[in-house]
Amino acid sequence: MKILYYFYELEGPMYAWQYLHFIEELKEHNIYIETYNPASFINFDQANEALIPYMKKNGPYDLFLSCVDSAKLYRQIVLDIKRELSIPTILICWDNLELPFKQKMIAPVFDLVWLTASGTKFLFDQWGCNTIFQTFAANPKNFQPKPSGKQISSIGFIGTPYGGRANRINYLTSNGFNCNVYSDAIFHEGIQLKKRKIDVKDVAIKSSRYLRFSIGRKVLYSTIVNQFLSKESKLIENEFLSKNHSVSFDEMCRIYSDLALSLNIIELRDTHILKNGIPFNNLRAFEIPMSGGLELTSYNEELASYFENDKEIVLYKDFDEMVEKCRFYLNPAHESLVNKMKIAARKRAEGEHTWYHRFSKILNGL
């Protein structure tokens, strides 16, 4: 199968992850994804004008896939692809939980709209879209258990510790739990991570989008509260905090395999400050178990349906339960149980949460 993916691509991990995850994995199953990058053209008019001639010259393609909005890919071009090439079209909405209106204009002309979060599905249904919900996944070949043979008896977090991430780590260290943080940012900017500067124009644009739906209003409210009323989120240095530089991809898999618990923060944006934060099951939710790690994160029903709590993942409903579970799983007497859970998590991830599983369901829905 040959797919053309209209993918606005710039340099950096924000874009490279798609190769590491589903593009490389699907190739193993004879599903070849060729990218068409509008950023390589002078402007979007030129990119759109050249698209169909390119497809006719380099095809045939079995499917047209995109993840952009109508500013980058024009509605009429999608309609012309369906009319002239007679192939199905799919739109992937990576950020539909937070930014559903971004793709409002383009989504209805696709044959199928893939939503990675269910919270705004009702909006796409109202717009007349044929939708399907499929969360993220992980590539089982790239994310493999690589244990060194020596367990790290602490809680680890790989990534920049800002906002709710820093607050969660601080809570753990303040309760006497050893936490290893892996991020160059805490060395470049010092232990205190500066707040983002306010861009008035950007705030106005996002506010107009967020005010239109319930989840957006919660995101906007929590952002305002966190920006103006809360104290700066910073890591608090103490004897229980271990600062480490960012790690390579291979090293990341080894660390996930070796850590007793790998912390994941799934609350969307600044909603961690709300009594009930908005959960968003991110890539890390699947990368940790696929790498043979034992994931520690807050409870939500969706994630609990993917991995069995206290058998394949460690979920907590409040901070008291988080402390209780950390104390239990970090106890050296339970090391064999932790290792057993890691094996079970990998088995579950490999058996149900690969990108091939996700795409198979999508393709079967056409």
Order of alpha helices (4+ residues) and beta strands (2+ residues): beta-alpha-alpha-beta-alpha-beta-alpha-beta-beta-alpha-beta-beta-alpha-beta-alpha-alpha-alpha-beta-alpha-beta-alpha-beta-alpha-beta-alpha-alpha-alpha
